[in-house]
Amino acid sequence: MGRTYLVEEGIGQYLTELSTKVKPYVTGLLIGQCSPQRDYVIRAVRTPPKEQQQEESMGPPKLASLDEEWITTHASQVSRMLPGGLLVLGVFMVATPELAKDGQNALRKLIFSVEKSLSKRRLWKLAEEEVSDRAALQICSATKKVVCRTYDVQDPKSSAKPADWKYQSAMTASWLALGCTVNVNIHIPLLATSPNHDLEKNTKNGLNRWSKQIEDSVFLINGQVKDEDTELLEGQKKLRGNTQPSTQFSDVKVLTQLCQGAGARSTATVQVCSGSINLRGAVKCRAYVHNNKPKVKEAIQALKRDIINTLSDRCEILFEDLILNEGPQKKNFEREYHVLPQRLFVPVAGSSVMLSDYKFGDEAAGEIQERFVEMLDQPVQAEDIHIAEDIST
């Protein structure tokens, strides 16, 4: 028995519209949430067109010209814009009938490339029981026939398994949201032996250690410690028959352990350092969970990953910005302050889910709107951009 994908109804319309414009093919990403029983697809986003593609499309159509690097880069950028609980669930392709035969091989290759690129950036590990199947959706632009298959990305030899693709209306209208503010004060020593003061590498190592602290933290949901295996909504009234977007919001407090348990031995290491990096500020984190009897552990896992991702993504964005503006040669060992980008949230129409992005202080709303159109194929009104936090350093 293959996996079932429950799909937001509007995606069917989106894919149909793409199929009328496509010559000879278009690729894109499927965004959603995994759960033990079934997966939920809440968005499909086409790969942004490359400027030089227009000139290349003069010859006969071939899937061999598929730009794998461009598609995986898009997946990495999109994954930064997803709050906790959401991930890139797979890839799709809308293609003409003559390309159908090669489509599945091309999709398989893409699924593994995308997963490899995303897993490199993660500071957390997949849990053993976690769903590792990813979807490959193929649509014929002429007949509109939909073929959905899955591949296990943990198994490089994985072969295709059939999957059900079912549309559902107002699927995410009453998903559950969890939010927390985490005060960050991370001190990362720079070893004197560290070559060229590789700030990015040292920062990543420091964040790695901090992420383990977050993994071991205690999470209070609405002031209570809840057993992992209980239902998140246990004891709460459910919203029935409500298709208007309405969020059931849980406020979460994160308690990090100050010291190791009494039984654990601690050894101190003395290292010669030539400087340090300090990350300070309060970050707003958010996660969304499906409303089909979700377990507490699913919700907490989604929020933990959002906390870890939001900080590592911001550092990555800052380093990219520094390289763009200052070049990689700059080696200034004086005290410097850099402001990490602020987090913002943008609503998804007809859904209680919000997508996320980051802005530097001098970025105008127009630049954020352009990014949403390019990356997520979603127009955004300036008044819908919610800046979630103060500036952090």
Secondary structure, 3 states (H helix, E strand, C coil): CCCEEEEEHHHHHHHHHHHHHCCCEEEEEEEEEECCCCEEEEEEEECCCCCCHHHHCCCCCCHHHCCHHHHHHHHHHHHHCCCECCEEEEEEEEECHHHHHHHHHHHHHHHHHHHHHHHHHCCCCCCCCCCCEEEEEEEECCCCCEEEEEEECCCCCCCCEECEEEEECCCCCCCEEEEEEEEEEEEEEEECCCHHHCHHHHHHHHHHHHHHHHHCCEEEECCECCCCCCECCCCCCCCCCCCCCCCEEEEEEEECCCCCCCCCCCCCCCCCEEEEEEEEEEEEEEEEECCCCCEHHHHHHHHHHHHHHHHHHHHHHHHHHHHHHHCCCCCCCCCCCCCECEEEEEECCCCCCEEEEEECCCCCHHHHHHHHHHHHCCCCCHHHCEECCCCEC
